[in-house]
Amino acid sequence: MVKTALYLLGLTMACLSTRHSPDRLLREAKISLPQAVEAALTEIPDGSPVSARLKEEKSRILFIVNVAHGQSALRMSIDAKTKEIVANTPLQKSYAKLSGLSKISMIKALEIATARVAGKATRVGFEFKKGKAVAEVLVFLDGKLFEVKIDAVTGSVIKVEEEDDEDDDGDDDGGDEDDD
């Protein structure tokens, strides 16, 4: 009885660990992160995307794109299989300062990151790090996640490091908190 319970617990844990795997989500997605960002910008052409990520929500694979629009911001949920915008939610946050300091576009940050690590991007966000605007991009390659940090003003790569956690389904929303 104890062996059966341990077996079932192990099986459950194995299933949960792959449930949010970027590998599975990327395989099932029919569009890429850059395509999702472009879809969001067709809805808000004068907006400035500040974060985007791939996640599973209620058995649906979505790209969540936060877009600054003047002093307001919107969270766009885009179906990763159909490219349909399934939700457009106003946010209480303003990303005006962050989007004003970033000189490279989100699409450019994704291009730079995937040129450095030749995988598929699963998350990107602009943030303040030590008083500087930085783009952080997670790229999935060969079963591993790599974080590529990019100077959001010059476009130069600051650092590339392997992430130790495959779960790319955090609730990070590319906030504009200062890490000083």
Sequence and secondary structure as in RCSB ss.txt:
>XXXX:A:sequence
MVKTALYLLGLTMACLSTRHSPDRLLREAKISLPQAVEAALTEIPDGSPVSARLKEEKSRILFIVNVAHGQSALR
MSIDAKTKEIVANTPLQKSYAKLSGLSKISMIKALEIATARVAGKATRVGFEFKKGKAVAEVLVFLDGKLFEVKI
DAVTGSVIKVEEEDDEDDDGDDDGGDEDDD
>XXXX:A:secstr
 HHHHHHHHHHHHHHHHHHT HHHHHHH SS HHHHHHHHHHHSTT EEEEEEEEEETTEEEEEEEEEETTEEEE
EEEETTT  EEEEEEES   HHHHHH  S HHHHHHHHHHHS SEEEEEEEEEETTEEEEEEEEEETTEEEEEEE
ETTT  EEEEEE S             B  
